[in-house]
Amino acid sequence: MGRSLQIRFDRRAIGLVLAFGLTFFPPPVRAQAPSGAGATSKTDPPPPPAQQPPAPPNSDGNASAAEVSSRDTAPTFKVRVNLVLVRVVVRDTQGNVVTNLRKEDFQLQDNRKLQTITTFSLETPESHAIVPAVAATPTLDAAGPIEAPAVAASPLPQRFVALVFDDTDMLMQDAVSVRAASTRLFDSLAPSDRVGMYTTSGQLTQEFTSDHAKLKESLLGIVPRPLATIQGFHDCPDINYYEADQIVNYHDSQALGVATEDTIQCAFNGDRTQQAAAQSMAQAQADRVASLGDQQTDYVYRHLEDTMRRLAAMPGQRVMVLVSPGFIVTTNTREGRDLIDRANRSNIVINTIDARGLYTPDLLGDISDPAVDTGSTVGYKSSYRIQAQFAQSDILSQLADGTGGTFFHNRNDIDQGLSRAVAAPPLSYLLGFSPQNLKVDGRYHTLKVTLASKQKFTLQARHGYYAPRTVKDPAEAAKQEIQEAIFSQEEIHDVPVELQTQFFKTDQTQAKLAVLTHVDVKGIHFRKAEGRSNDDLTFATAIFDENGNFVTGGEKIVQMHLLDPTLNRLNHSGFTVKSSFDIKPGTYLVRMVVRDAEGEQMAARNGAVVIPY
């Protein structure tokens, strides 16, 4: 038997095993079909580790262990921003998705400059399907070990949809129609979809789940919850948020004149000698309405950002569906591009639905209100009311257009709009490029995707992104690459690795899960220095439950300074890194990401395991 060296760190989170010339673990199952592996009950504990011979010295007199060292690092999973991803859905003139395009069929421009498409993949609802390997738990009877029946597992999540209802801006008739339309939505969801429900008031939160009954029950909580009464029923003068914005922020003398005339009629019984007092009263009312409207819009923005942060932490495709009658964005509120920027950086597609459905603009207001549209102001008031209703939908159009989503409006079949907004397209194309000579100035870059053949197809894709505002050092950039990959389900094959999972139950409520990552050293680019082959490998592991919630994880850096004889042996055997976690019985998604420092290559694998109760 050849010489061997085993290094074992028996810690709660992670253990490492490196085998030189000797395999201490069975060959892992291929990553395409990860295994739940051998399970052992507490009555049948795992065998103790075999005694290993002392580490042999190297030719230079140093111990072999000096060739390899490792250290744990605290995992802080965030989002990578240096690779721009553009998801494209192509439809023909009949609205059918085109499925036979290749990388060379696409052209992508960044600020009108043609870019090289470095990554290209096809995505379908089945692209990220992960079938859990269900392992039975052995038990004992008088005749010896027997196997318990296999446990059926629910499909692991692939897509996460955050349904956001803008109850802050909805009217009661909007809420009623939206609730009815949403009830019919959940029965058509795919088993691998997870849906969360949120509101802009923050009063309703239903975390991501596949429990359709629970989702339907949550719909009862969708009722109008405005932050404040911006426009009262009998206000004098009667000024809406749009008109107030024109007066306060754009100093529109015509809008102020209309409000002043309203004030003369409603407060001074038509006495025009009170012109100055009426104008002062109109200005004060405009200031009040504008301030309350700005506060409400900012309130909506904060809750939308909270939902995005929650969605960005989910491991898979991310879609946000905003159901809203729309709202006014003014110079005193944040621009829609703030939300678009956040969504694009987190790979979130925003689909929007106008909760008003097919509506006729309200020209005259409420007929029971004596203050509306009297005398010479009738035409102007109607004009401002119409402009306000159209301006409300601008933000919905911008959010969908800026993130490659769809805007469903001017239709009464809101249930169809919800189905289209939530469902995954049969196929989409994922294009990626790395901007060349990108200036770190935070500026907006326009994107344009076209087809080289100039066919008359409709392309749905995001229209831009924002450059980073700060320069990150290489170590921070590497960390962000790993962190972004952890919360994706993309398989990356730069570094040849294989993944295997094993577990044994310590009792009825606890289990020990082992994640084994086997690395083929021949695929690693080492840096030669002082007679040694040098490289650092970072291993990041994350465990998610069946609804995509992060359960636990760990990160380890393996530093290699290998002499030639050791490298030759590893080229034949590779090595295996073991990570151990204490978890409860259940169904879990295992995400493993490996990155090497010298070649800046990555590998990412998905695994699954079912630990029976």
Secondary structure, 3 states (H helix, E strand, C coil): CCCCCCCCCCCCCEEEECCCCCCCCCCCCCCCCCCCCCCCCCCCCCCCCCCCCCCCECCCCCEHHHHEEEEEECCCCCCCCCCEEEEEEEECCCCCECCCCCHHHEEEEECCEECCCCEEEEECCCCCCCCCEECCCEEEECCEEEECCCCCCCCCCCEEEEEEECCCCCCHHHHHHHHHHHHCCHHHCCCCEEEEEEECCCCCEEEEECCHHHHHHHHHHCCCCCCCCCCCCCCCCCCCHHHHHHHHCCCCHHHHHHHHHHHHHHHCCCCHHHHHHHHHHHHHHHHHHHHHHHHHHHHHHHHHHHHHHHHHCCCCEEEEEEEECCCCCCCCCCCHHHHHHHHHHCCEEEEEEECCCCCCCCCCCCCCCCCCCCHHHHHHHHHHHHHHHHHHCHHHHHHHHHHCCCEECCCCCHHHHHHHHHCCCCCEEEEEECCCCCCCCCCEEEEEEEECCCCCCEEECCCEEECCCCCCCHHHHHHHHHHHHHCCCCCEECCCEEEEEEEEECCCCCEEEEEEEEECHHHCCCEEECCEEEEEEEEEEEEEECCCCEEEEEEEEEEEEECHHHHHHHHHHCEEEEEEEEECCEEEEEEEEEEECCCCCEEEEEEEEEECC
